[in-house]
Structures are given as structure tokens and as C-alpha cells.
Amino acid sequence: MEEVLIVGAGFAGATTARCLADAGHPVRVIDRRPHLAGNAFDLPDAAGVLIHQYGPHIFHTNSEKVFTWLSRFTAWRDYEHRVLAQVDGQLLPIPINRTTINRLYGLDLDEAGVTAFLEKVREPREPLKTSEDVVLNSVGRDLCDKFFRGYTRKQWGLDLSELSAGVAARIPTRSNDDDRYFTDRFQAMPQDGYTRMFERMLDHPRIRVELGIDFEALRDTAPRRFTVYTGPIDAYFGHRFGPLPYRSLRFEHEHLPATAQVQTVGTVNFPNQHAYTRITEFKHLTGQAHPGTSVVREYPCADGDPYYPIPRPDNEALFKRYEALAEVEPDVHFIGRLAQYRYYNMDQVVAAALSLAERLAGLYPAPSAP
Ligand code: FAD
């Protein structure tokens, strides 16, 4: 009986694999890395603190469907992420809120006062084409330069004015005191970590998993009914139109023994100092009790693993050329952040994979009854 081949054991691959197996398909999942969970992979470090190897992953969603589906494989720990930014010698809430404005400028504004303040300092722009347009239009030049310009330059290696509007449109500004980084309905971390959740997702009699195997090693030989590909779309097509540009990150992990806590919130951003963008302390995210603590610093860089698609119109146009090839590739289905060249949050990838699996179940009847 021919298997479905799934390339990649991250959220896209594992969700599709489990749905297809539940529907009666035998499934083979491969990943070139030696572990499950893709970029959400977590593990205890040498001191026993649970860390996220590829940077902090905070789960949040407004989709009840996604949250309920994942809840089959994990219990949750409630967690609302909070971030402070080091600006002008102070640690201030980001997204910018009433506290940020009052403490930065030594004011005592109420909500209406903050709204009026922002109205006074903003630089109205029309149309909003770049991220600089979006930020200036909403908070004006001083807040833009203090909180966003330096961070963006480090993160993307580009000025705000060189980035599509969509990047900055993700960041809200608040006139109230809400200092949560996300406002989604469901905000929680998998109780036993992401990797454990993936182990349960892929623990199914119709799923076999092989790690440390690259698709290229078996693309011409593996018998399969159809393929779900979650790797980079340009690599699948031999980079024939040239590589899709990505921004990468170098992660510097550190364990601090006999230190219960080093910062008051999960993440501190450094928009204007250091080569790294932010420091995350994992125990805030996981709630783990441990006499020491572990942190990660993120250094953005041009070369390395592909992490963030660079959102510029020319890159989107290049992706569209690959997408046109993907649409006519017989019996191969492309999904996930690398195959769709999109910055997707985890919940968006799960939602897309659940929809794809439903579509595939209609296209390819299962060989055995579930
Ligand atoms: P991946 O997790 O990248 O999985 C793809 C898998 O395919 C990888 O394991 C890879 O090894 C494998 N693969 C690729 N090519 C091949 C090949 N040729 N052969 C075999 N295997 C292959 N999202 C949130 O919701 N909240 C967050 O807080 C958050 N933080 C993030 C922080 C960072 C630093 C980054 C980079 C991303 C963050 N994300 C976050 C996004 C999140 O990582 C993605 O949404 C999620 O990982 C996407 O899952 P995926 O399966 O599409 O991709």
C-alpha cells in the first residue's frame, strides 16, 4: 500500500500527517534535522532548563478550531507574553501603551490624553506603502526612531523605508495600560513543551517518522501516492529562478546558575544597543521551577538557516514564479512557512494544514477505513 510522503516534521508536516493518518492513509514523515517540531523544537539544556533551540515560541491564537485540535496532544499552561524595550535608559512596555508614553516623556496622561498626544505627534501619510509610512503615520518620528528604526535595521538589515507596509502593520499602539504582547483569545504554552506535543501528534500506528533524512536523497526513489512538501519552495525547484532571500538568526544560549530570574518579563528588546535584538528568559514562558535560569540572545544575520522571508515586493514577485510551478506539479502539495514563503505564526500554519488535509482527504480516498 503506497504511503503519503510528508517532507518536514514541523507544524505544517506533523498536522497534515496526523490528519491523513486519522483519515486512514499510511504516512511517512521525513525531516532533515535530527528532531521533531521544526523551529518550535524545545529540549532541556545541560542544566535541565527547558529551552527553545530556535528562539522563543509563544503560542497564541483566536482560532478555537486550532486550539481544540492541538489540545488533543497537550495540556496547556496559561501564559501571556510581555515585552519591555530598553530605551533612553529605561525599560518600557512594547507595544507602546499609556505607560510607555508617560514614562518616556515624564507625563501623566490619561487614555484620552495619550490619544491626543499621538494625534499631535503622528505624521499622516497616504498611501501607506512602506513600514516607515505605517510607523510615522501612527506614532511620529521620535517614537519611530527610538523603538522601531534601530530594531528594524538589526532585524532585517534594512531601513524601515525599504520594508513592505505589512511588517509594521503587525505592531499595535495602545492608549490604555494593556501591556500584553498579544491580545488573542487563547494564549498558552504546551504544558510539557512543544517536542512532547509533536511526539504525541505523530504517535499513530499509520505514521512512521524518519529523522536526519533530506528529501533530495529520496525524491527520485521513494514510492508514494502523493507528497506534502513543507521545505523551501525554491530548493524544491532547484533554485531555477534564483534563491528566495531570507533573513537568518544566530542564537546565543546561556545558562546562569544560582540565578532564579534575570529579567522581570519573558523578553527584553534592545532597539538601539548591542548586535542582538532581544533577550528571552525561558522560565517565564514555561513556568519551570529551577535554581538557575537560561536565556537566549538573537543576532540577526544574512546567512544561515532560512528563518524570515524578507517582505519586499521583488521577493514576492520571485515567489509567485515558484508558486506557479508548484500549482502544476502533479501530486505534490506545498504548505508551511518555507513552502509558501510567508511569515506564518504557528497557529496559522496549523489552520492551513487542517484545511489542506481536508482537501487532500477529498482528492485521495483513503486505502483503509479509519
Ligand atoms: P518549520 O517549523 O520550519 O518546519 C519545516 C521542517 O521541514 C523543518 O524541520 C525542516 O528541517 C524540514 N525540511 C526543510 N527542508 C527539508 C528537506 N529538503 N528534507 C527534509 N526536511 C526538510 N510563531 C508563533 O506562533 N509564535 C512565536 O512566538 C514564534 N516565534 C518565532 C521565533 C522565531 C525566531 C522564528 C524564526 C519563528 C517564530 N514563529 C513563531 C514562527 C514559527 O516558527 C512557524 O510558524 C512554524 O515553525 C512553522 O512551521 P512549519 O512546519 O511551516 O516550518
Boltz pocket constraint, residues with backbone or C-beta under 6 A from the ligand:
constraints:
  - pocket:
      binder: B
      contacts: [[A, 7], [A, 8], [A, 9], [A, 10], [A, 11], [A, 12], [A, 13], [A, 30], [A, 31], [A, 32], [A, 33], [A, 35], [A, 37], [A, 38], [A, 39], [A, 40], [A, 54], [A, 55], [A, 56], [A, 57], [A, 58], [A, 59], [A, 60], [A, 213], [A, 214], [A, 215], [A, 216], [A, 230], [A, 231], [A, 232], [A, 249], [A, 307], [A, 308], [A, 335], [A, 336], [A, 337], [A, 338], [A, 344], [A, 345], [A, 346], [A, 347], [A, 349]]
      max_distance: 6.0
